[in-house]
Amino acid sequence: MVMAEQVTAPLAYHGEGAVWCSDWGGLKWVDMLAGDVLSLDGASGSVSRLHVGSPVAAMLRPRARGGFVVATEREFALWGKSGKEWSTPPLWSDERRRFNEGGCDPSGGLICGSMSYHVEKGVGEVFRMNADRTVERLFGDVTISNGLGFNSSGTRMYYVDTITRRIDLFDVDGGRFLNRRPFVSMREGIGNPDGLWVDEHDGVWVALWGGSAVHHFNSEGVLEDVIEVPVTQVTSCTFGGANLDQLFITTSRENLAADDEPSAGAVFCASVGIRGLPVIACDA
């Protein structure tokens, strides 16, 4: 086991969606319910905030042409150097649902799933925004659509619907996702799977909400490493640093009392000796 070290103050109420991209200077993540994108200055350790105009900034990815794309409450929005450039209309009318988490597929499309604010079973859906900015519904019947990632060849997608307590596996064929099946099932008492990232050996690193840890499963689904985090609500992880071998981990203090877990909401980091896959940029 390895203990992650704290690298920021507890600045986020609900930190999520960690992504490292050298083109934008390193680490960004979201303070989800505040609707803010946070950026870490690697030299000074200072953190800046950008509000993206929504009470929810669910996830973000770099754009191939510069800037970033963010999923807000019910929209995909494109940002450039001078600010917001474009957004979809709201993708549904039900205000009880919001986007939650996602990522880019090997073709540069942006995939993100939704969930109910009240965690209503099966009402979530997963959408993809393609490079031409059209949006399609991929599948539904999900409850807490969460982390997803692709193997190094782009032939497999790993996906979490937290309520199932599993990481599932899809085959990828021409932009379609087929043959969904369990990859890893979490035993009771270790927390619930949340955000994930994939390494160069097609191992999966998954944050455990309520589990104070990130677990690393190899490409066969066997547990190989546990990264301990000194707070309970661990939300996402990504590889960063010059060699992509530093695991950055976001946390949350949602629903915690003011004096509980004083480090909750901070970003943590651990040296893991394995390189992660670089982030896939969105082509929109």
N, C-alpha and C positions, 0 to 999 in steps of 0.2 A: 504494500500500500504506500501511496505517496500523498502527502498533505499539500494542498494548494496554498499559495501565499496571497495575501490581500495586496492588490495593486492600486485600488482607488478607494476613496472614501465611500460610505454608503449613500450614494447620490440618487439612486433610483428607487422609486416605490415598488415598481414591478419591472426590473430589468429583464430584457429578452433580446433574442435575435442577434447575438454576437457575430460579426463578420470582420475578417481581416482582408484588406486590399491595399497593396503597396501604391496603387495609382491614386488613392485618396488619402495616403499618409499613414495607414495602419489600421487601428481598431475603431470600429463604430458599433453601436448597439442602440437599442431603443428603451426608453422609459415608457412602456406601452400605454398605460392608462392616462399618462400626461400628454401623449401625442408628441413626444420629443425624440429626436435623434441625437445621441451623445457621441462625441469624438474624443479619443484620448491622444494627447500630444506625447509621443514617446520620449522626447527629449526632456520636457519639463514635468511631465506627469499630470499636467492640468487637463481638465475636461471642459469642453464647450458644449452648448446645447443649441439645437435648432428646432423650433416648433413647426410642425408640418400642417397645421390648420385643421386638425381633427383630434377629438379626444382619445383616439386610439391610433397609434402607429404600430402595426402588428409586426412587420418585418421589412427588411431592406436588403437590396443587392446593388452592386455597381452596375452601371450601364457601359456597354462596349464603347460608346461614343463620348463617355465622360459623364460625371454626375452620378445619380443613383435613382433607383425606382423603389417606391415604398408602397406597401399595402396599408391603407388607413382603415377606417371602420368598415366601409363598404365599397371602396374604390381602389384602383391602381393609379398611382400618380408618378409622373416623371419629373425629376428635378435636374437642372443643369447648374452651371457656375453662377448664373444670375438669379436663380430661384426656380420656382415651380413653372414648368413649361406646358403641362398637359395632364389631364386625368380622364379616366372613364366616367360615365355617369354611374350613380349607385347601382350595384349589380343585383340588388334585391331591395324590396320595400319594407321588409319586416325589421323594425328597429330593435327587436329583441336579439338579433344576431350581429356578430362582428367577425371580421377576419382575425385569424390567430397566428399562424406560422406557415412557413413554406420555404421555397428556394427555387433556383433556376435548373431547368433540364439541359441536357447536352446540346440541344438545338438553340439555346438562348431564350426559350420561353420561360415566363415566370409563373410558377405554380404556388397557389396559396389556398388553404382551407379555412373554413369558418366554424363557428360554434355559437351556441346560445349563451347569452349573459347568465342565464339561470341553469346552464348545463343540461338542457333538455335532450333526452336521448334520441339520437338518430336524425336530428334536424339540420346538422351541418352538411356542407357541400364543399367540393374541391374544384377550383377553377384554374384555367391557364390563360394568361395573356400572351399571345404569339408575337413574333417579331413585327408583324404588320399592325399590331395593336388591337386586333380582334380578340374577343374573349370567348372561351368555350367552357362549358361545364364538363368535367371529367367523370366524376362520380359523386354519389351522395351517401346517405345513411351512415354518417359519422357523427360523433358526439363532441370530442375535443380534438379537432384536427390539429396535428402538431408537427414535430420535426420531420424533414424528409431530406434525402440525399441520394447520390448516384455512385455506383462503383466506378473504377478507373476507366473501364471500357465503355461505360454508358449503357450497358445492357441490362442493368438491374437498378431498381429504385427501392430504397429502404424508406418505410413510412410508419409513423406513429399516430394512432388514435388512442390518446392516453387512457380512455375508459376501458380499453381492451386489455391493458397491461402487457402489450406486446409491441415488438418491432415486427412489422410485416414486410414481405418481399414481393415485388412485382417484376415480371419480365417486361422489358422495354422493346417495342417493335414498331418502328416507323411513327413514333410519337404516341403510340397507344400503350396502355399499361395493362398487362394481362397476367392471369394465373396468380392472383393474390393468395399468399399463404404465410403462415407464421415463420419468422426467422428466429426470434428469441421471445420466450415468455418469461415475464418477471415473477419470481416467487413472492408470496405475501411477506410484508414486513420490511422490504428494502426500498420502498418509495415507488412512485409512478413515473413511467418514461415520459420525457418532455422533448426538448430540442436535441438534435444529434448532428454529428459531423463524421465524414468518412476519411480514413487515412490512405496512404499510398499502397498499402497491402490489402485494401478493401475491408479492413476492420472498421467497426462502427463504435463510436464513442457517444454515449447517451447520457444526458443530464437526468437526474432522478429527483423529481419534485417530492418533497417530504423524506428524502433519503440521504441528504447531506453528502452526496457523492456524484461522481461521473463514473460509469462503468464502461470498460472497453471489452468488446467482444470481437474475436477474430473472424475471418471470412467464413468460417464454418459455424459461427454462433457460439463459440466456447468463450467463457469469461477468462480474460487474461490479466486485466489490471483494474484496480480500484483507485480512483483519485478522490481522497477525502476532502470535503469542504466544511469549514467550521460554522456553517449555517444550514438550516433545514431545507429551505425552498430553493433548489438549484434548478435553473430554467433552461440554459442553453450553453453550448460550447463551440469553439472554433479554433483552428490552428493558426498561429501567427508567428511574428518574429522574422528575422532575416532568412532563417532556414525552414520556416513553417513547422518548427518542432516544439513550440510553446503552446500549451493548451490554455486558452482564455475562457473563463467561465463566468456567466452572469447569474445573479441571484435576486430574490424578491423579498420584500417585507410586507407584502399584501396580507391584511388581516392580522398582523402581529401587533401586540401592544407596544407602546412607545419605548418601553425599557426592556423589551425582549430582543435577544439576539442583536446587539448593537451593530454588528458588521453586516447584517442582512441588507441587501440593496447594493453592495459593493461588487466590483469585479475582482476575480481571483485568477491566479495563473500557476501552472505547474510545468516543469520541464519533463517531457515524457519519452524522449529518445526515439520517437517515431515522427516522420513527416506526414502532415495532413495533405489532402488534395487541395489545390488552390480553388478559390471561389470561382464559380461559373458566372460570367457577366450576362446581363440581360441585353438582348439585341434590339429592344424597342426604342 
